[in-house]
Amino acid sequence: MNVRKGKGGKQQQRIPLGQENFIRSYFDGSDFFVFSKEEIRNKIDIHHLRHLSAWNAYQGYLTRMESEPGYRDQLYKEIQRRWSKYNKRAFDPLEAQGYYHVRGKNRELAIKNGLPTKYDRLARLATSIFHLSHWRNNVAANNYLLAISHEEYLDIVSLSQKNQT
């Protein structure tokens, strides 16, 4: 999906698997705004919607990496290409390897809400870049992946499992 207007000149956003028809229902190719001015004035919780989208995307990447041989390597290469095209900072391969372990107050928050305390770095980086348009990996984890309740987490996991069947 191409974004015409947005923070920092973002070029593209990926549509999470299973969400294609939902997204198409909002974007019909016209010049109409997705949200009316009235809706924006009523302070739609877009941040919360981004939480849900990030979780769905992250879980989708994990599932594909576990079930599709070669997908991890493919995703890594896609991230490298996007990084070199749109980011001025040099790509650090360590950002996409191993696991990120949540620390400090965010770890306490994760435990309290029954959320994971470790995240696959590659899936997290893909979520951050392709779905949230953030280049700093910690932004995705701290501001989007951890910022939901345990019930929301269970709902997302359940929805993700339904979308795969």
C-alpha atoms as a printed R data frame, in Angstrom:
    type eleno elety resid chain resno       x       y      z
1   ATOM     1    CA   MET     A     1   0.000   0.000  0.000
2   ATOM     2    CA   ASN     A     2   1.387   3.406 -0.892
3   ATOM     3    CA   VAL     A     3   0.847   6.212  1.603
4   ATOM     4    CA   ARG     A     4   0.376   9.640 -0.004
5   ATOM     5    CA   LYS     A     5   0.672  11.703  3.147
6   ATOM     6    CA   GLY     A     6   2.323  10.694  6.343
7   ATOM     7    CA   LYS     A     7   4.839  11.364  9.025
8   ATOM     8    CA   GLY     A     8   8.376  11.434  7.694
9   ATOM     9    CA   GLY     A     9   7.541  10.630  4.063
10  ATOM    10    CA   LYS     A    10   6.779   6.934  4.550
11  ATOM    11    CA   GLN     A    11   6.645   5.165  1.221
12  ATOM    12    CA   GLN     A    12   4.857   1.858  1.742
13  ATOM    13    CA   GLN     A    13   3.108  -0.199  4.356
14  ATOM    14    CA   ARG     A    14   2.598  -3.949  4.193
15  ATOM    15    CA   ILE     A    15  -0.842  -5.348  4.688
16  ATOM    16    CA   PRO     A    16  -0.850  -8.182  7.251
17  ATOM    17    CA   LEU     A    17  -1.826 -11.590  5.904
18  ATOM    18    CA   GLY     A    18  -5.528 -12.182  6.178
19  ATOM    19    CA   GLN     A    19  -6.324  -8.450  6.332
20  ATOM    20    CA   GLU     A    20  -6.399  -7.745  2.588
21  ATOM    21    CA   ASN     A    21 -10.195  -7.547  2.197
22  ATOM    22    CA   PHE     A    22 -10.578  -5.445  5.341
23  ATOM    23    CA   ILE     A    23  -8.012  -2.944  4.056
24  ATOM    24    CA   ARG     A    24  -9.550  -2.867  0.568
25  ATOM    25    CA   SER     A    25 -12.900  -1.966  2.120
26  ATOM    26    CA   TYR     A    26 -11.348   1.290  3.389
27  ATOM    27    CA   PHE     A    27  -9.149   2.208  0.455
28  ATOM    28    CA   ASP     A    28 -11.130   2.313 -2.760
29  ATOM    29    CA   GLY     A    29  -8.687   4.433 -4.787
30  ATOM    30    CA   SER     A    30 -10.696   7.618 -4.325
31  ATOM    31    CA   ASP     A    31  -9.507  10.810 -2.694
32  ATOM    32    CA   PHE     A    32 -11.844  10.360  0.265
33  ATOM    33    CA   PHE     A    33 -10.282  10.391  3.710
34  ATOM    34    CA   VAL     A    34 -10.369   7.190  5.732
35  ATOM    35    CA   PHE     A    35 -11.473   9.116  8.826
36  ATOM    36    CA   SER     A    36 -13.796  12.110  8.798
37  ATOM    37    CA   LYS     A    37 -12.724  15.331 10.477
38  ATOM    38    CA   GLU     A    38 -15.350  14.623 13.146
39  ATOM    39    CA   GLU     A    39 -13.841  11.214 13.854
40  ATOM    40    CA   ILE     A    40 -10.379  12.741 14.163
41  ATOM    41    CA   ARG     A    41 -11.670  15.446 16.546
42  ATOM    42    CA   ASN     A    42 -13.150  12.679 18.715
43  ATOM    43    CA   LYS     A    43  -9.633  11.336 19.150
44  ATOM    44    CA   ILE     A    44  -9.815   7.916 17.542
45  ATOM    45    CA   ASP     A    45  -7.354   5.707 19.363
46  ATOM    46    CA   ILE     A    46  -5.125   5.169 16.334
47  ATOM    47    CA   HIS     A    47  -2.266   4.191 18.636
48  ATOM    48    CA   HIS     A    48  -4.344   1.284 19.924
49  ATOM    49    CA   LEU     A    49  -5.198   0.227 16.378
50  ATOM    50    CA   ARG     A    50  -1.473   0.221 15.617
51  ATOM    51    CA   HIS     A    51  -0.914  -2.026 18.677
52  ATOM    52    CA   LEU     A    52  -3.349  -4.554 17.283
53  ATOM    53    CA   SER     A    53  -1.907  -4.373 13.793
54  ATOM    54    CA   ALA     A    54   1.646  -4.768 15.119
55  ATOM    55    CA   TRP     A    55   0.692  -7.865 17.117
56  ATOM    56    CA   ASN     A    56  -1.038  -9.422 14.152
57  ATOM    57    CA   ALA     A    57   1.956  -8.731 11.896
58  ATOM    58    CA   TYR     A    58   4.494  -9.979 14.464
59  ATOM    59    CA   GLN     A    59   2.584 -13.227 15.018
60  ATOM    60    CA   GLY     A    60   2.260 -13.674 11.262
61  ATOM    61    CA   TYR     A    61   6.007 -13.352 10.767
62  ATOM    62    CA   LEU     A    62   6.695 -15.844 13.558
63  ATOM    63    CA   THR     A    63   4.260 -18.345 12.064
64  ATOM    64    CA   ARG     A    64   5.711 -18.053  8.577
65  ATOM    65    CA   MET     A    65   9.291 -18.379  9.825
66  ATOM    66    CA   GLU     A    66   8.361 -21.535 11.719
67  ATOM    67    CA   SER     A    67   6.307 -23.110  8.935
68  ATOM    68    CA   GLU     A    68   7.990 -22.031  5.687
69  ATOM    69    CA   PRO     A    69  11.553 -23.191  5.062
70  ATOM    70    CA   GLY     A    70  13.643 -20.331  3.726
71  ATOM    71    CA   TYR     A    71  11.232 -17.581  4.804
72  ATOM    72    CA   ARG     A    72  13.583 -16.291  7.514
73  ATOM    73    CA   ASP     A    73  16.326 -15.719  4.912
74  ATOM    74    CA   GLN     A    74  13.849 -14.151  2.479
75  ATOM    75    CA   LEU     A    75  12.541 -11.763  5.149
76  ATOM    76    CA   TYR     A    76  16.080 -10.813  6.179
77  ATOM    77    CA   LYS     A    77  16.921  -9.899  2.568
78  ATOM    78    CA   GLU     A    78  13.698  -7.885  2.206
79  ATOM    79    CA   ILE     A    79  14.588  -5.917  5.333
80  ATOM    80    CA   GLN     A    80  18.111  -5.263  4.055
81  ATOM    81    CA   ARG     A    81  16.735  -3.967  0.721
82  ATOM    82    CA   ARG     A    82  14.197  -1.684  2.395
83  ATOM    83    CA   TRP     A    83  16.821  -0.465  4.867
84  ATOM    84    CA   SER     A    84  19.369   0.422  2.181
85  ATOM    85    CA   LYS     A    85  16.720   2.170  0.080
86  ATOM    86    CA   TYR     A    86  15.080   4.331  2.771
87  ATOM    87    CA   ASN     A    87  17.417   4.568  5.764
88  ATOM    88    CA   LYS     A    88  20.590   6.650  5.884
89  ATOM    89    CA   ARG     A    89  22.014   4.703  8.822
90  ATOM    90    CA   ALA     A    90  24.078   1.580  8.062
91  ATOM    91    CA   PHE     A    91  22.248  -1.705  8.611
92  ATOM    92    CA   ASP     A    92  23.456  -3.639 11.662
93  ATOM    93    CA   PRO     A    93  22.868  -7.398 11.118
94  ATOM    94    CA   LEU     A    94  22.766  -7.926 14.895
95  ATOM    95    CA   GLU     A    95  19.431  -6.068 15.005
96  ATOM    96    CA   ALA     A    96  17.856  -8.984 13.124
97  ATOM    97    CA   GLN     A    97  19.482 -11.925 14.931
98  ATOM    98    CA   GLY     A    98  18.453 -13.840 18.032
99  ATOM    99    CA   TYR     A    99  15.999 -12.615 20.607
100 ATOM   100    CA   TYR     A   100  15.293  -9.275 22.234
101 ATOM   101    CA   HIS     A   101  14.791  -9.650 25.987
102 ATOM   102    CA   VAL     A   102  12.562  -7.070 27.627
103 ATOM   103    CA   ARG     A   103  14.192  -5.361 30.627
104 ATOM   104    CA   GLY     A   104  13.345  -3.036 33.476
105 ATOM   105    CA   LYS     A   105   9.853  -1.595 33.819
106 ATOM   106    CA   ASN     A   106   8.792  -2.966 30.448
107 ATOM   107    CA   ARG     A   107   9.662  -6.469 31.662
108 ATOM   108    CA   GLU     A   108   7.537  -5.900 34.763
109 ATOM   109    CA   LEU     A   109   4.683  -4.670 32.533
110 ATOM   110    CA   ALA     A   110   4.997  -7.711 30.258
111 ATOM   111    CA   ILE     A   111   4.945 -10.148 33.185
112 ATOM   112    CA   LYS     A   112   2.028  -8.333 34.827
113 ATOM   113    CA   ASN     A   113  -0.005  -8.532 31.600
114 ATOM   114    CA   GLY     A   114   1.004 -12.090 30.763
115 ATOM   115    CA   LEU     A   115   2.904 -10.981 27.659
116 ATOM   116    CA   PRO     A   116   6.152 -12.456 26.328
117 ATOM   117    CA   THR     A   117   9.417 -11.153 27.739
118 ATOM   118    CA   LYS     A   118  11.439 -12.104 24.667
119 ATOM   119    CA   TYR     A   119  10.841 -11.363 21.015
120 ATOM   120    CA   ASP     A   120  12.362 -12.705 17.825
121 ATOM   121    CA   ARG     A   121  14.461  -9.808 16.553
122 ATOM   122    CA   LEU     A   122  13.844 -10.471 12.863
123 ATOM   123    CA   ALA     A   123  10.048 -10.652 13.262
124 ATOM   124    CA   ARG     A   124  10.141  -7.560 15.445
125 ATOM   125    CA   LEU     A   125  12.269  -5.639 12.956
126 ATOM   126    CA   ALA     A   126   9.976  -6.623 10.067
127 ATOM   127    CA   THR     A   127   6.967  -5.464 12.092
128 ATOM   128    CA   SER     A   128   8.697  -2.217 12.959
129 ATOM   129    CA   ILE     A   129   9.804  -1.363  9.427
130 ATOM   130    CA   PHE     A   130   7.032  -2.772  7.239
131 ATOM   131    CA   HIS     A   131   3.998  -2.077  9.437
132 ATOM   132    CA   LEU     A   132   4.870   0.748 11.805
133 ATOM   133    CA   SER     A   133   7.446   2.655  9.701
134 ATOM   134    CA   HIS     A   134   9.920   2.816 12.552
135 ATOM   135    CA   TRP     A   135  13.599   2.123 11.996
136 ATOM   136    CA   ARG     A   136  14.451   1.731 15.679
137 ATOM   137    CA   ASN     A   137  13.635  -1.782 16.787
138 ATOM   138    CA   ASN     A   138  12.975  -0.828 20.398
139 ATOM   139    CA   VAL     A   139  10.132   1.502 19.355
140 ATOM   140    CA   ALA     A   140   8.101  -1.452 18.076
141 ATOM   141    CA   ALA     A   141   8.605  -3.503 21.224
142 ATOM   142    CA   ASN     A   142   8.241  -0.788 23.825
143 ATOM   143    CA   ASN     A   143   5.448   1.288 22.306
144 ATOM   144    CA   TYR     A   144   3.407  -1.215 20.338
145 ATOM   145    CA   LEU     A   145   4.036  -4.843 21.232
146 ATOM   146    CA   LEU     A   146   3.986  -4.335 25.016
147 ATOM   147    CA   ALA     A   147   1.246  -1.757 25.182
148 ATOM   148    CA   ILE     A   148  -1.756  -4.081 25.183
149 ATOM   149    CA   SER     A   149  -3.591  -5.998 27.853
150 ATOM   150    CA   HIS     A   150  -3.387  -9.744 28.335
151 ATOM   151    CA   GLU     A   151  -6.978 -10.156 27.124
152 ATOM   152    CA   GLU     A   152  -6.159  -8.285 23.917
153 ATOM   153    CA   TYR     A   153  -3.084 -10.493 23.481
154 ATOM   154    CA   LEU     A   154  -5.201 -13.642 23.808
155 ATOM   155    CA   ASP     A   155  -7.767 -12.238 21.363
156 ATOM   156    CA   ILE     A   156  -5.034 -11.492 18.813
157 ATOM   157    CA   VAL     A   157  -3.487 -14.950 19.183
158 ATOM   158    CA   SER     A   158  -6.937 -16.514 18.752
159 ATOM   159    CA   LEU     A   159  -7.676 -14.364 15.676
160 ATOM   160    CA   SER     A   160  -4.254 -15.150 14.203
161 ATOM   161    CA   GLN     A   161  -4.900 -18.888 14.620
162 ATOM   162    CA   LYS     A   162  -8.327 -18.562 12.965
163 ATOM   163    CA   ASN     A   163  -6.817 -16.702  9.999
164 ATOM   164    CA   GLN     A   164  -4.378 -19.568  9.423
165 ATOM   165    CA   THR     A   165  -7.091 -22.221  9.148
